[in-house]
Amino acid sequence: MSEYLSSKKAKKAIIDIGQRMYVRGFVAANDGNISVRVSENEVWTTPTGVSKGFMTKDMLVKTDLEGNVIKGERKPSSELKMHLRAYKEDPELRAVVHAHPPLLTAFGISNKPLNSPILAEAVITLGEVPIVPYAELGSTEVPESIAPYVKSHNGVILANHGAVTWGDDPYGAYYRMESMEYYAKILLISEKILGSTNELKKEEITKLLEMREKFGIKRGGVPKGYNED
């Protein structure tokens, strides 16, 4: 199990990741939220109503796993419920990232999961990125929608509402968001612009999944059709 980051390192990571998301266009205005778990019952998270590209450390909020504010003068995002549910589902998680990358969001609007075996790296690190049903923003239905996938996958696309990733450290969770957006971009180009995709064969996928195990990657679904006879 990964060690908890200190509050100092957790807050630095949140600020850094927020700026990266903003610069890459993964969020607009005040969209998105980030959290880092720093103890068994404490989480540092982004405040509501603040651009992730212009946050400062004094804006961040510490809560317990029930969402009660422990430290900070601002309110956490209403979507913190989603983060807290992920931590409860898998105690090994140390960070959760939610953003609205354009292509992932478009895939969610089109109800198109990322499950085509076209990228070797994606098969290893992601395998499959499912779409979970739409739920009212800030409602308890959002945490319920992601709960079944927390232990088995590295992230999901939220129908009509961006994407969420998680991991054993803040940067790992964020990099998965980058990988998912890149996966969506390559799939879009190959299918819609070039007009064809050369999918990996089952035996090739098997070898990649074996590599995943060797690399110690604990989560990640499998591409479509892989388990079919």
Secondary structure, 3 states (H helix, E strand, C coil): CCCCCCHHHHHHHHHHHHHHHHHCCCCCCCCCEEEEEEECCEEEECECCCCCCCCCHHHCEEECCCCCEEECCCCECCCHHHHHHHHHHCCCCCEEEEECCHHHHHHHHCCCCECCCCCHHHHHHCCCECEECCCCCCCCHHHHHHHHHCCCCCEEEECCCCEEEEECCHHHHHHHHHHHHHHHHHHHHHHHHCCCCCCCCHHHHHHHHHHHHHCCCCCCCCCCCCCCC
